[in-house]
Amino acid sequence: MGRVGLIKTSPWAINIGPAQPMVFPKKIGPPMKSKSKLIEDLYKNRLEYCNVANLGIEDRLEESQIQDILIGNDSSKAVFLSNDRLRDHDHSGWNEIYSEMIEENRKNRQLRLIYADFTYSTYNLKKMTIALSKDMTTNQTISNSQLSENDVKGKTHCPTISSSSTKKYINILLFGESGVGKSTFINAFANYLYFQTLDQAQQEKPIVIIPVSFTMTINYIFKKKKIIKFGDIDSNENHNNLGQSVTQKCQCYVFDISQDKKLCIIDTPGFGDTRGDNQDNLNMEEIFSFLHNIPYLNGICLLFKPEILELHPYFYSCFTQLFDYFGENIRDYIIFCFTNARSTFFAPGNTRTLLKTFFDSFPIKNIPFEKNNTFCFDSEAFRYLVALQNSIEFDPNERNEFEQSWLRSVIESKRFRNFLCNQHSYRKNIQWQSIKHAQFQIKNMIRPILETLRNHLRNIILYNSNSCIKLQATHTKQSTMICYAYNRHPKNYGDIWIMPDHLHYSPDMCTSGEQKPIKYTLNYEFLNQKVDESIKELKSEHDNLYVTCAKFSYFLMKTSSNSKENPFLSDINRIIHEEKYICRTQTMNDLNRQLLNRLEELKIKYEEYLHTIKSSSDDLTLSGIYNLIKSTYKISMIKIQLNAINKYQQTLVLNNQHEVFIDKTCS
């Protein structure tokens, strides 16, 4: 009998930001002199040193995840992975690779060569390795060198981290209109893979990956309808509100589809929610937020019923946002699946014609929609199986039809499985740069940038008194709202007042309308010492940041459907409002009044520079925006907050992943 167990799993990589800068270790372990000499020698030869422990690389990660962390979006990187133990054990092998990298740097000064030190990481690096970006491998940037991928693989001491390691997990994003049956499709697909016949599935226990709830008409008692439920209740699945998306949040379901492949299906909230386009847009933001920590996809599966009369009006917006986020190259990773296809003899039916017409008018052309990426299933046979488990009786004449439907769906499921196993990964590197992705990253940076600006001003004010405010960020562990209206009481740090974060763990807890989702909380520490930077450096960084704010604002306004919305200005006004409140309510407020004046000056400079950009004929390019994101990420106070956001998103993904262990062999 098949036995299913549910546990949490984390098959995906940790995303550390737009392009993670190399970090020096704060503490260089013993022997200190030897490590110091190594770092000095690396820099003399133009290799950057990176202590991977600072990047969160630890023993639970896989090779493909580590490669994604180290390479990121930088197509010019070549990374030498080693540690002190491997270096001491095979000095000649280590020196050979090191010499090759120095020689390559001499030939090509555009390369960014990095030494990734695993000495202080819990990850057990077994062999010295060179990791290359996909673009570098594809373009044969170093094809004439011994650093080429094929040559590296040939060395026993230096096997390259290859893209094949990503094939262990096949990541599929499942998309469809609300009510199309995405969750049921996942259940049906798993059962068709594991049970060759309906009889076999009935004799054993059906595999229910997601709780099932549906209405079934019972023919033999005058068309009476009965709600069928099967599986444990899941708070993420809302079966009670007709027309609202049943799946409330993105969930990932992981199960074996072959001896060496696991399928990760990301089940998403459906579009066409009865709560309107605003809810659909919120659902899309939920999906993009969930995807932020996923380094690659193997496909986007669009699920339809085969005999619809028209495509949902929101489908155009949904499809456009997908391309805006992933870029045009995602067209080759789109998969079409049709459920309830028994009525159309396992063909796409009228929906195919509607989709063909839609693609003819869609701005992005050449979207493949052929037999090889189109699959037709019938979930009714699975529903029949679940109904039998609920002791529902059927007309015996119906069984043969469901048996034939099951057999046909098994054949199609195997074809779908084989297609997925041969899919290449769409990785989060140069390939994944897009307007929507950049928008998402910038929106994540608004609060970190503005809170950094405010704290810079605090420390400029405190500089002559030999004191400073240290900012700390802690990620929230669940969906949390910050209320800007009620129950916020300023706290004193030295002689300056700061408004603490006031959190709600439910959107219904606050009726002020002045709340926002939050991914981290800020904490502060007053120190009787100056900041590490000079006053000149503080002011320079401050000036650069308000310019950055203006550039990001212009990009968001120019690329957004609402060109008048300016989230940076809204948050600047909120910060100014907070300082005004402090000045009104606190008697000892001289430093806060100085801070308020400087913030109002900042707002004026920001608006002036934004006006200058708007009046200029020079447009900001997408690559320029990504470079600005990358450089902004390097600012330590911003990086602290963005790392907290990343930890929140990692927690979000982890809490919504479920690995299903099936005590059967997949056929």
C-alpha positions as CSV (number, residue, x, y, z in Angstrom):
1,M,0.0,0.0,0.0
2,G,1.2,3.5,-0.8
3,R,2.1,5.5,2.2
4,V,2.4,9.3,2.2
5,G,4.3,11.4,4.7
6,L,4.6,15.2,4.7
7,I,7.7,17.1,5.9
8,K,9.2,20.5,5.3
9,T,12.1,20.7,2.8
10,S,14.3,23.3,1.2
11,P,15.5,22.3,-2.2
12,W,16.1,25.8,-3.5
13,A,19.0,28.2,-3.2
14,I,19.3,31.2,-1.0
15,N,19.2,34.4,-2.9
16,I,21.5,37.0,-1.4
17,G,20.7,40.0,-3.5
18,P,21.3,41.4,-6.9
19,A,25.0,40.5,-7.1
20,Q,26.6,39.6,-3.9
21,P,29.8,41.6,-3.3
22,M,32.8,39.7,-2.0
23,V,33.2,40.0,1.8
24,F,36.3,40.0,3.9
25,P,36.2,37.8,7.0
26,K,36.0,39.9,10.2
27,K,38.0,37.2,12.0
28,I,40.7,35.4,10.2
29,G,41.2,32.1,12.0
30,P,44.5,30.4,12.7
31,P,47.0,30.5,11.4
32,M,46.4,34.2,11.1
33,K,49.7,35.0,9.4
34,S,49.3,32.4,6.8
35,K,45.8,33.5,5.9
36,S,46.8,37.2,5.9
37,K,49.7,36.4,3.5
38,L,47.3,34.4,1.3
39,I,44.8,37.3,1.1
40,E,47.6,39.8,0.4
41,D,49.0,37.5,-2.4
42,L,45.5,37.1,-3.9
43,Y,45.1,40.8,-4.1
44,K,48.5,41.4,-5.6
45,N,47.4,39.0,-8.4
46,R,44.0,40.7,-8.8
47,L,41.9,37.9,-7.2
48,E,39.2,38.9,-4.8
49,Y,39.0,37.0,-1.5
50,C,35.6,35.8,-0.3
51,N,34.9,34.1,3.1
52,V,31.8,32.1,2.0
53,A,30.6,31.8,5.6
54,N,29.6,35.4,5.4
55,L,27.4,34.5,2.4
56,G,25.4,31.9,4.4
57,I,26.9,29.0,2.5
58,E,26.6,26.0,4.8
59,D,26.4,22.2,4.8
60,R,22.7,21.9,3.8
61,L,23.3,23.5,0.4
62,E,23.8,21.7,-2.9
63,E,26.4,22.5,-5.5
64,S,24.0,24.2,-7.8
65,Q,22.8,26.4,-5.0
66,I,26.4,27.4,-4.1
67,Q,27.1,28.2,-7.7
68,D,24.1,30.5,-7.9
69,I,25.1,32.3,-4.7
70,L,28.7,32.8,-5.9
71,I,28.0,33.6,-9.5
72,G,24.8,35.6,-9.2
73,N,24.0,37.9,-12.1
74,D,27.7,38.5,-12.9
75,S,28.6,37.0,-16.3
76,S,32.3,37.8,-15.9
77,K,33.0,35.7,-12.8
78,A,35.3,32.8,-12.5
79,V,35.4,31.5,-8.9
80,F,38.1,29.2,-7.4
81,L,36.5,27.1,-4.6
82,S,38.9,25.7,-2.0
83,N,39.7,25.7,1.7
84,D,42.8,25.4,3.9
85,R,42.5,21.6,4.3
86,L,42.4,21.0,0.5
87,R,45.2,23.5,0.0
88,D,47.5,21.8,2.5
89,H,46.6,18.3,1.2
90,D,47.3,19.1,-2.4
91,H,49.7,22.0,-2.7
92,S,50.7,21.3,-6.3
93,G,47.1,21.0,-7.5
94,W,46.2,24.2,-5.7
95,N,49.1,26.1,-7.1
96,E,48.4,24.8,-10.6
97,I,44.8,26.1,-10.6
98,Y,46.0,29.4,-9.0
99,S,48.6,29.9,-11.6
100,E,46.1,29.3,-14.4
101,M,43.8,31.9,-12.9
102,I,46.6,34.4,-12.7
103,E,47.5,33.7,-16.4
104,E,43.9,34.1,-17.4
105,N,43.7,37.4,-15.7
106,R,46.7,38.6,-17.6
107,K,45.0,37.6,-20.9
108,N,41.6,39.0,-20.0
109,R,41.4,42.0,-17.6
110,Q,37.6,42.0,-18.0
111,L,37.2,38.8,-16.0
112,R,36.4,39.0,-12.3
113,L,38.4,36.3,-10.5
114,I,37.5,35.3,-7.0
115,Y,38.9,32.9,-4.4
116,A,36.0,31.4,-2.4
117,D,37.4,30.3,0.9
118,F,35.3,27.5,2.6
119,T,37.6,27.2,5.6
120,Y,35.1,28.8,8.0
121,S,32.0,27.3,6.4
122,T,30.2,24.2,7.7
123,Y,29.9,23.1,4.1
124,N,32.2,20.1,3.4
125,L,33.9,21.0,0.2
126,K,35.4,17.7,-1.0
127,K,37.4,18.9,-4.0
128,M,38.9,22.1,-5.3
129,T,36.6,23.5,-8.0
130,I,36.3,26.3,-10.5
131,A,32.8,27.7,-11.0
132,L,32.1,29.6,-14.2
133,S,29.0,31.6,-15.2
134,K,26.7,30.0,-17.7
135,D,27.4,32.8,-20.1
136,M,31.1,32.4,-19.8
137,T,30.8,28.7,-20.6
138,T,28.4,29.3,-23.5
139,N,30.5,32.0,-25.1
140,Q,33.8,30.2,-24.6
141,T,35.2,33.3,-22.9
142,I,38.2,31.2,-21.8
143,S,38.1,28.5,-24.3
144,N,41.8,28.8,-25.1
145,S,42.8,28.4,-21.5
146,Q,43.1,25.4,-19.2
147,L,40.2,27.0,-17.3
148,S,37.7,25.9,-19.9
149,E,34.9,23.8,-18.5
150,N,35.8,20.6,-20.4
151,D,39.5,20.8,-19.3
152,V,38.6,21.5,-15.7
153,K,36.3,18.5,-15.6
154,G,39.2,16.4,-16.7
155,K,41.3,17.2,-13.6
156,T,40.8,14.9,-10.7
157,H,41.4,17.7,-8.2
158,C,39.2,20.2,-10.0
159,P,35.8,19.1,-11.2
160,T,33.6,22.0,-12.2
161,I,30.2,22.5,-10.6
162,S,28.1,21.6,-13.6
163,S,24.6,22.6,-14.5
164,S,23.6,18.9,-14.4
165,S,23.4,19.1,-10.6
166,T,20.3,21.3,-11.0
167,K,18.4,18.4,-12.6
168,K,17.8,16.8,-9.2
169,Y,15.0,19.2,-8.7
170,I,12.7,20.3,-11.5
171,N,11.0,23.5,-10.6
172,I,7.7,24.2,-12.3
173,L,5.4,27.2,-11.7
174,L,1.8,26.3,-12.1
175,F,-0.5,29.1,-13.3
176,G,-4.2,29.2,-14.1
177,E,-7.5,30.8,-13.6
178,S,-9.2,30.5,-10.2
179,G,-11.2,27.3,-10.2
180,V,-9.5,25.6,-13.1
181,G,-8.3,22.9,-10.7
182,K,-4.6,23.4,-10.2
183,S,-4.5,21.6,-6.8
184,T,-6.6,18.7,-8.2
185,F,-4.3,18.5,-11.2
186,I,-1.2,18.1,-9.0
187,N,-3.0,15.3,-7.1
188,A,-4.2,13.6,-10.3
189,F,-0.7,13.8,-11.9
190,A,1.0,12.1,-9.0
191,N,-1.6,9.3,-8.9
192,Y,-1.3,8.7,-12.7
193,L,2.5,8.4,-12.3
194,Y,2.3,5.8,-9.5
195,F,-0.8,3.7,-10.4
196,Q,-1.0,2.2,-13.8
197,T,-4.7,1.4,-13.5
198,L,-7.7,2.6,-11.6
199,D,-8.0,-0.9,-10.0
200,Q,-4.5,-0.6,-8.6
201,A,-5.1,2.8,-7.2
202,Q,-8.4,1.7,-5.6
203,Q,-6.7,-1.3,-4.0
204,E,-4.0,0.8,-2.5
205,K,-4.3,4.2,-0.8
206,P,-4.6,7.1,-3.2
207,I,-1.8,9.7,-3.1
208,V,-3.2,13.0,-1.9
209,I,-0.6,15.7,-2.0
210,I,-3.0,18.6,-1.4
211,P,-6.3,18.4,0.4
212,V,-9.1,17.8,-2.1
213,S,-12.5,19.4,-2.0
214,F,-15.0,19.4,-4.8
215,T,-18.7,19.1,-5.6
216,M,-20.0,16.0,-7.3
217,T,-23.4,15.2,-8.7
218,I,-24.7,11.9,-7.6
219,N,-26.8,10.6,-10.6
220,Y,-28.7,7.8,-8.9
221,I,-30.4,10.1,-6.4
222,F,-31.9,12.7,-8.7
223,K,-28.8,14.8,-9.5
224,K,-28.1,15.5,-5.8
225,K,-24.8,17.4,-5.3
226,K,-22.4,16.4,-2.6
227,I,-19.2,18.1,-1.4
228,I,-16.3,15.5,-1.4
229,K,-13.3,16.2,0.8
230,F,-10.3,14.1,1.1
231,G,-7.0,14.7,2.9
232,D,-6.0,16.8,6.0
233,I,-7.4,20.3,6.2
234,D,-4.9,22.9,5.0
235,S,-5.4,26.5,6.2
236,N,-3.8,27.6,2.9
237,E,-6.7,26.0,0.9
238,N,-9.9,28.0,1.1
239,H,-12.8,25.8,-0.1
240,N,-15.6,27.9,1.3
241,N,-15.8,31.0,-0.8
242,L,-16.9,30.4,-4.3
243,G,-15.0,32.3,-7.0
244,Q,-12.1,33.2,-4.7
245,S,-8.8,31.5,-5.3
246,V,-8.8,28.2,-3.3
247,T,-5.0,28.4,-2.9
248,Q,-4.4,31.5,-0.7
249,K,-0.5,31.6,-0.8
250,C,2.1,30.0,-3.0
251,Q,3.0,26.5,-1.9
252,C,5.6,24.1,-3.2
253,Y,4.9,20.4,-3.4
254,V,7.9,18.1,-3.9
255,F,7.7,14.4,-4.9
256,D,9.8,11.9,-6.9
257,I,9.0,11.5,-10.6
258,S,11.9,9.2,-11.4
259,Q,14.8,7.5,-9.7
260,D,17.0,10.6,-9.8
261,K,14.5,13.5,-10.3
262,K,12.2,15.3,-7.9
263,L,9.5,17.6,-9.1
264,C,8.8,20.8,-7.3
265,I,5.5,22.2,-8.4
266,I,4.8,25.7,-7.2
267,D,1.0,25.9,-6.7
268,T,-0.1,29.6,-7.1
269,P,-3.2,31.6,-6.2
270,G,-5.5,31.6,-9.3
271,F,-6.2,34.7,-11.4
272,G,-9.7,35.9,-12.1
273,D,-10.5,36.1,-8.3
274,T,-14.1,37.4,-7.7
275,R,-12.6,40.0,-5.4
276,G,-11.4,41.9,-8.5
277,D,-8.3,43.0,-10.4
278,N,-6.8,44.5,-7.2
279,Q,-6.8,41.0,-5.6
280,D,-5.3,39.5,-8.8
281,N,-2.5,42.1,-8.7
282,L,-1.9,41.3,-5.1
283,N,-1.7,37.6,-6.0
284,M,0.8,38.3,-8.7
285,E,2.9,40.2,-6.2
286,E,2.7,37.2,-3.9
287,I,3.9,35.0,-6.7
288,F,6.9,37.2,-7.6
289,S,7.8,37.6,-3.9
290,F,7.8,33.8,-3.6
291,L,10.0,33.4,-6.7
292,H,12.6,35.9,-5.4
293,N,14.5,33.1,-3.6
294,I,14.3,30.6,-6.4
295,P,17.4,30.6,-8.6
296,Y,15.9,28.7,-11.6
297,L,12.7,27.4,-13.2
298,N,12.4,24.5,-15.6
299,G,9.0,25.7,-16.9
300,I,5.8,27.7,-16.4
301,C,2.8,25.4,-16.7
302,L,-0.4,27.2,-17.9
303,L,-3.5,25.2,-16.9
304,F,-6.7,25.5,-18.9
305,K,-10.0,23.6,-19.4
306,P,-10.3,22.7,-23.1
307,E,-13.8,24.0,-23.9
308,I,-13.9,27.6,-22.5
309,L,-15.9,30.2,-24.5
310,E,-13.4,33.1,-23.8
311,L,-10.1,33.7,-22.1
312,H,-10.5,35.6,-18.8
313,P,-9.9,39.4,-19.3
314,Y,-7.1,39.3,-16.6
315,F,-5.2,36.7,-18.5
316,Y,-3.6,39.4,-20.7
317,S,-2.3,41.3,-17.7
318,C,-1.1,38.1,-16.0
319,F,0.7,36.9,-19.1
320,T,2.3,40.4,-19.6
321,Q,3.5,40.5,-16.0
322,L,5.1,37.1,-16.4
323,F,7.2,38.3,-19.4
324,D,7.9,41.6,-17.6
325,Y,9.4,39.6,-14.7
326,F,11.2,36.8,-16.5
327,G,12.1,38.5,-19.8
328,E,11.3,37.4,-23.3
329,N,13.5,34.2,-23.2
330,I,10.9,32.6,-20.9
331,R,8.8,31.9,-24.0
332,D,10.7,28.7,-24.5
333,Y,9.8,27.4,-21.1
334,I,6.0,27.8,-21.3
335,I,4.0,24.5,-21.1
336,F,0.3,24.1,-21.8
337,C,-1.7,21.7,-19.8
338,F,-5.4,20.9,-20.2
339,T,-7.5,19.3,-17.6
340,N,-11.0,17.7,-17.9
341,A,-10.0,16.8,-21.4
342,R,-12.0,13.6,-21.7
343,S,-14.9,15.5,-23.2
344,T,-12.7,16.7,-26.1
345,F,-11.0,13.3,-26.7
346,F,-7.8,14.5,-24.9
347,A,-7.3,17.5,-27.2
348,P,-7.1,21.3,-26.3
349,G,-10.6,21.8,-27.9
350,N,-11.9,25.4,-28.5
351,T,-9.3,26.8,-26.0
352,R,-6.6,26.1,-28.5
353,T,-8.2,28.5,-31.1
354,L,-8.6,31.2,-28.4
355,L,-5.0,30.9,-27.4
356,K,-3.8,31.0,-31.0
357,T,-5.7,34.2,-31.5
358,F,-4.4,35.6,-28.3
359,F,-0.8,34.9,-29.2
360,D,-1.2,36.4,-32.7
361,S,-2.1,39.7,-31.0
362,F,0.4,39.5,-28.1
363,P,3.4,41.8,-28.5
364,I,5.9,39.0,-27.9
365,K,6.0,36.6,-30.8
366,N,7.1,33.0,-31.5
367,I,5.6,31.5,-28.3
368,P,5.8,27.8,-28.8
369,F,2.4,26.1,-28.7
370,E,2.9,22.7,-30.3
371,K,2.2,19.0,-29.6
372,N,5.5,18.6,-27.7
373,N,4.8,21.2,-25.1
374,T,1.0,20.6,-24.8
375,F,-0.5,17.9,-22.5
376,C,-4.1,16.8,-22.0
377,F,-5.3,15.1,-18.8
378,D,-8.6,14.1,-17.2
379,S,-8.9,14.9,-13.5
380,E,-12.4,13.3,-13.4
381,A,-10.9,9.8,-13.1
382,F,-9.0,11.0,-10.0
383,R,-12.1,12.6,-8.6
384,Y,-14.0,9.3,-9.2
385,L,-11.3,7.5,-7.2
386,V,-11.5,10.0,-4.3
387,A,-15.3,9.7,-4.3
388,L,-15.0,5.9,-4.0
389,Q,-12.8,6.5,-1.0
390,N,-15.7,8.5,0.5
391,S,-18.1,5.6,0.0
392,I,-20.0,7.3,-2.8
393,E,-21.8,4.7,-5.0
394,F,-21.9,5.0,-8.8
395,D,-23.7,3.4,-11.7
396,P,-21.6,0.4,-12.6
397,N,-21.8,1.4,-16.3
398,E,-19.7,4.6,-15.5
399,R,-16.7,2.6,-14.3
400,N,-15.5,1.5,-17.7
401,E,-15.4,5.1,-18.9
402,F,-13.3,6.2,-15.9
403,E,-11.0,3.2,-16.3
404,Q,-10.3,4.2,-19.9
405,S,-9.8,7.8,-18.9
406,W,-7.3,6.7,-16.2
407,L,-5.3,4.7,-18.7
408,R,-5.2,7.6,-21.2
409,S,-4.1,10.0,-18.4
410,V,-1.3,7.6,-17.4
411,I,0.1,7.7,-20.9
412,E,-0.1,11.5,-21.0
413,S,1.4,11.9,-17.5
414,K,4.5,9.8,-18.5
415,R,4.9,11.9,-21.6
416,F,4.7,15.0,-19.4
417,R,7.2,13.6,-16.9
418,N,9.7,12.7,-19.7
419,F,9.3,16.3,-21.1
420,L,10.0,17.8,-17.7
421,C,13.0,15.6,-17.1
422,N,14.6,16.9,-20.3
423,Q,13.9,20.6,-19.7
424,H,16.9,22.9,-19.2
425,S,16.8,25.3,-16.3
426,Y,16.1,29.0,-16.7
427,R,18.6,30.4,-14.3
428,K,18.6,33.6,-12.4
429,N,21.6,35.2,-14.1
430,I,21.8,37.6,-17.1
431,Q,19.0,35.5,-18.7
432,W,16.6,36.7,-16.0
433,Q,17.1,40.4,-16.1
434,S,13.8,42.2,-16.7
435,I,11.9,45.4,-15.9
436,K,9.5,43.6,-13.5
437,H,12.4,41.9,-11.7
438,A,14.2,45.2,-11.3
439,Q,11.0,46.8,-10.1
440,F,10.6,44.1,-7.5
441,Q,14.2,44.6,-6.2
442,I,13.9,48.4,-6.1
443,K,10.6,48.2,-4.1
444,N,12.4,45.9,-1.6
445,M,15.1,48.6,-1.3
446,I,12.9,51.6,-0.6
447,R,12.7,51.2,3.2
448,P,16.4,50.1,3.6
449,I,17.6,53.1,1.6
450,L,15.4,55.7,3.4
451,E,16.1,54.3,6.8
452,T,19.8,54.4,6.0
453,L,19.5,58.0,4.9
454,R,17.7,58.9,8.1
455,N,20.3,57.1,10.3
456,H,23.1,58.8,8.3
457,L,21.6,62.1,9.2
458,R,21.3,61.1,12.9
459,N,25.0,60.1,12.9
460,I,26.0,63.3,11.2
461,I,24.2,65.3,13.9
462,L,25.8,63.1,16.6
463,Y,29.3,63.2,15.1
464,N,30.7,66.1,17.1
465,S,29.5,64.5,20.4
466,N,31.5,61.4,19.7
467,S,28.4,59.1,19.6
468,C,26.4,57.3,17.0
469,I,23.3,55.2,16.4
470,K,23.9,51.6,15.2
471,L,21.1,50.2,13.2
472,Q,20.1,46.5,13.3
473,A,17.5,44.5,11.4
474,T,15.7,41.3,12.3
475,H,13.6,39.4,9.8
476,T,10.0,38.6,10.7
477,K,9.1,34.9,10.8
478,Q,5.6,35.3,9.4
479,S,3.5,37.7,7.3
480,T,3.5,40.9,9.4
481,M,2.0,44.4,9.1
482,I,3.5,47.6,10.5
483,C,1.1,50.2,11.7
484,Y,2.2,53.8,11.3
485,A,-0.8,55.3,13.1
486,Y,-1.4,53.8,16.6
487,N,0.5,52.6,19.6
488,R,3.9,54.0,18.6
489,H,5.7,55.7,21.4
490,P,9.2,57.2,20.8
491,K,12.2,55.8,22.6
492,N,15.2,57.8,23.6
493,Y,18.7,56.8,22.4
494,G,21.2,59.2,23.9
495,D,19.6,62.6,23.2
496,I,17.7,61.6,20.1
497,W,14.2,60.1,19.9
498,I,13.3,57.2,17.6
499,M,9.9,55.8,16.7
500,P,10.0,51.9,17.2
501,D,8.2,49.6,14.8
502,H,4.7,48.6,15.9
503,L,3.7,45.2,14.4
504,H,0.4,43.5,13.7
505,Y,0.3,39.8,12.8
506,S,-3.1,40.0,11.1
507,P,-4.3,42.6,8.6
508,D,-7.6,42.8,10.5
509,M,-5.9,44.0,13.7
510,C,-5.6,47.6,12.5
511,T,-8.4,49.8,11.2
512,S,-6.3,52.9,10.6
513,G,-5.6,52.2,6.9
514,E,-2.0,53.2,7.6
515,Q,-0.4,49.8,7.7
516,K,2.0,48.1,5.3
517,P,3.4,44.6,5.0
518,I,6.8,44.4,6.6
519,K,9.6,41.8,6.3
520,Y,12.0,43.0,9.0
521,T,12.0,45.1,12.2
522,L,14.6,47.7,13.0
523,N,16.4,47.9,16.3
524,Y,18.8,50.6,17.4
525,E,21.8,50.8,19.7
526,F,23.3,54.0,21.1
527,L,27.1,54.0,21.2
528,N,29.5,56.4,22.9
529,Q,31.8,56.5,19.9
530,K,31.9,57.9,16.4
531,V,30.8,56.0,13.4
532,D,33.6,54.3,11.4
533,E,33.2,56.6,8.5
534,S,34.5,60.2,8.5
535,I,32.0,63.1,8.3
536,K,33.1,63.6,4.7
537,E,32.3,60.0,3.8
538,L,28.9,60.1,5.6
539,K,27.9,63.2,3.7
540,S,29.2,61.8,0.4
541,E,27.2,58.6,0.8
542,H,24.2,60.6,1.9
543,D,24.4,62.7,-1.3
544,N,24.8,59.6,-3.5
545,L,21.8,57.9,-1.9
546,Y,19.3,60.7,-2.5
547,V,20.5,60.7,-6.2
548,T,19.9,57.0,-6.2
549,C,16.4,57.5,-4.8
550,A,15.6,59.9,-7.6
551,K,16.9,57.5,-10.3
552,F,15.0,54.5,-8.8
553,S,11.9,56.7,-8.5
554,Y,12.1,57.7,-12.2
555,F,12.6,54.1,-13.3
556,L,9.6,52.9,-11.2
557,M,7.3,55.8,-12.4
558,K,8.3,55.4,-16.1
559,T,7.8,51.6,-16.1
560,S,4.7,51.4,-13.9
561,S,1.1,51.4,-15.1
562,N,0.6,54.3,-12.6
563,S,3.2,56.8,-13.7
564,K,2.1,59.3,-11.0
565,E,2.7,57.0,-8.0
566,N,6.0,57.7,-6.3
567,P,6.6,55.3,-3.4
568,F,9.9,56.9,-2.5
569,L,8.3,60.3,-2.0
570,S,5.4,58.7,0.0
571,D,7.9,57.2,2.4
572,I,10.0,60.3,2.7
573,N,6.8,62.2,3.7
574,R,6.0,59.4,6.2
575,I,9.4,59.8,7.8
576,I,9.1,63.5,8.0
577,H,5.6,63.1,9.5
578,E,7.1,60.8,12.2
579,E,9.8,63.3,13.1
580,K,7.2,66.1,13.3
581,Y,5.2,63.9,15.7
582,I,8.3,63.4,17.9
583,C,9.0,67.1,18.0
584,R,5.4,67.8,19.0
585,T,5.2,65.2,21.8
586,Q,8.8,65.3,23.3
587,T,10.1,68.2,25.2
588,M,13.8,67.5,24.8
589,N,13.8,67.5,21.0
590,D,16.6,69.7,19.8
591,L,18.4,66.9,17.9
592,N,15.1,65.7,16.4
593,R,14.4,69.2,15.2
594,Q,17.8,69.2,13.5
595,L,17.0,65.9,12.0
596,L,13.6,67.2,10.8
597,N,15.2,70.2,9.1
598,R,17.7,68.0,7.4
599,L,15.0,65.6,6.2
600,E,13.0,68.4,4.7
601,E,16.2,69.6,2.9
602,L,16.7,66.1,1.7
603,K,13.2,66.0,0.2
604,I,13.8,69.3,-1.6
605,K,17.1,68.0,-3.1
606,Y,15.5,64.7,-4.0
607,E,12.6,66.4,-5.8
608,E,14.9,68.8,-7.6
609,Y,17.1,66.0,-8.9
610,L,14.1,63.9,-9.9
611,H,12.8,66.9,-11.9
612,T,16.3,67.2,-13.6
613,I,16.2,63.5,-14.6
614,K,12.7,63.9,-16.0
615,S,13.8,66.9,-18.0
616,S,16.9,65.1,-19.4
617,S,16.9,63.3,-22.7
618,D,19.1,60.6,-21.2
619,D,17.1,57.4,-20.3
620,L,18.2,55.0,-17.6
621,T,19.0,51.6,-19.2
622,L,17.9,48.3,-17.6
623,S,21.6,47.3,-17.3
624,G,22.3,50.7,-15.7
625,I,19.5,50.1,-13.2
626,Y,20.9,46.6,-12.3
627,N,24.4,48.2,-11.8
628,L,22.9,50.8,-9.5
629,I,21.0,48.1,-7.6
630,K,24.3,46.2,-7.2
631,S,26.3,49.2,-6.0
632,T,23.6,50.2,-3.6
633,Y,23.5,46.7,-2.1
634,K,27.1,47.1,-1.1
635,I,26.4,49.9,1.4
636,S,26.7,48.2,4.8
637,M,23.6,49.7,6.5
638,I,21.4,48.9,3.5
639,K,22.9,45.4,3.2
640,I,22.0,44.6,6.8
641,Q,18.4,45.4,6.0
642,L,18.3,43.6,2.7
643,N,19.9,40.5,4.2
644,A,17.0,40.5,6.7
645,I,14.5,40.7,3.9
646,N,16.3,37.8,2.2
647,K,16.1,35.8,5.4
648,Y,12.3,36.5,5.6
649,Q,11.8,35.3,2.1
650,Q,13.9,32.2,2.7
651,T,11.6,31.5,5.7
652,L,8.5,32.2,3.6
653,V,9.7,29.6,1.0
654,L,10.7,27.1,3.6
655,N,7.4,27.4,5.5
656,N,5.4,26.8,2.3
657,Q,7.3,23.8,1.0
658,H,6.1,20.2,1.5
659,E,7.9,17.1,0.5
660,V,5.7,14.1,0.0
661,F,7.3,10.7,0.6
662,I,5.5,8.0,-1.4
663,D,6.2,4.4,-0.3
664,K,6.1,3.2,-3.9
665,T,8.3,3.1,-7.0
666,C,7.3,5.6,-9.7
667,S,6.6,3.7,-12.9
